[in-house]
Amino acid sequence: MRRRLMPGSRLVVKVGSSSLLSGDGLLDPERVAGVSRQVAAAYRSGNPTVLVTSGAVAAGLPALGMHARPEDLAELQVAAAVGQGELMARYARSLAAEGFVAGQVLLTKDVLANRNQYLNARRALDRMLSERIVPVVNENDTVVVDELKLGDNDRLAALVAHLVGAGLLLILTDTDGLFSDDPRTGNGELLGAVRHTDQILDLVAKGSAGPLGSGGVATKVAAARMAAWSGIPTVIASSKEPDVVSRVVAGEALGTWVQPGERRLAARKLWIAFGQPSEGRVTIDRGAVTALLQRGASLLPVGVVAVEGTFDRGSAVEVLDPEGRTIAKGLTRLSSGEIGAFRGKRTDDDVPDEVIHRDDLVVLTRRP
């Protein structure tokens, strides 16, 4: 299952805040330099590399006289605004020492939703890589609230991997990989490899964020799933492993390898599945489950048994089977009130044809 990254294939490396901090909780220049050296080594070995980095908030704390991540959202945004320049400057100096130019790229998950933005971002990244520039990617923490709260740089890394057609996404973190259970309980076993099937859906993400990291195991699983739907394998590994980047690229069994599925999603469906927050849930009956999973049908009102949440037409909603498992996600053509009024009814002149058209529906499991 696990394999080395072929020469010429592109690599996306994501490093979290906790992997860049010193013992006092502030940005550690030596750790930044260490990441830069590994990225440069991967580039020199024939794998053009994109670096997706957290750490802007931590980088901004000293200038603000702070010693811990602030709780207030406005203060987080200020720290990110101050720290973004400092973080980029450190990467630029470290990469320059390795003979590479760093180029800052600020993206948001919404780039998937806008075709022009998507194409422009892809062209810019392609050109940078063709000119041996290391793109250093971050989300614009000064204006993007979700990243500061949820650690979406993990999922942003999966988006970047999709944009550049990467051969591998490497997520560096402060744990050894994914575990079968919370490793703090002493019962968790490190999973060397998992398949992008329902196996990864069955993992219980029990990790928690550190004092300066806003992500956790759940966001890394979500990023690995997103990359897998792009046909890209992911390795989740410890940043503390010596030469972890080159060893993973060489195919060494470090961390957890997430094997992608054979079926790939187009950019729009990736956006529906992973770029849009769910506004509600729709539970369907067994017949509708079969129609969606086995026949690729649209979701009709007759198959709906319950609706949760309040949402308008065009909202993203999760589709649940009778046991409460999420099997799909889609953009609804009816509001929550309309779905509630028409649920269980067969289509006629008074009942709309579809709740979610199959073109707006992403099936996330093959489990019946």
Secondary structure, 3 states (H helix, E strand, C coil): CCCCCCCCCCEEEEECHHHCECCCCCECHHHHHHHHHHHHHHHHCCCCEEEEECCHHHHHCHHHCCCCCCCCHHHHHHHHHHHHHHHHHHHHHHHHHCCCEEEEEEECHHHHCCHHHHHHHHHHHHHHHHCCEEEEEEECCCCCHHHHHHCCHHHHHHHHHHHHCCCEEEEEECCCCCECCCHHHCCCCECCEEECCHHHHCCCCCCCCCCCCCCCHHHHHHHHHHHHHCCCCEEEEECCCCCHHHHHHCCCCCCEEEECCCCCCCHHHHHHHHHCCCCEEEEECHHHHHHHHHHCCCECHHHEEEEECCCCCCCEEEEECCCCCEEEEEECCCCHHHHHHHCCCCCCCCCCCCCECHHHEEECCCCC
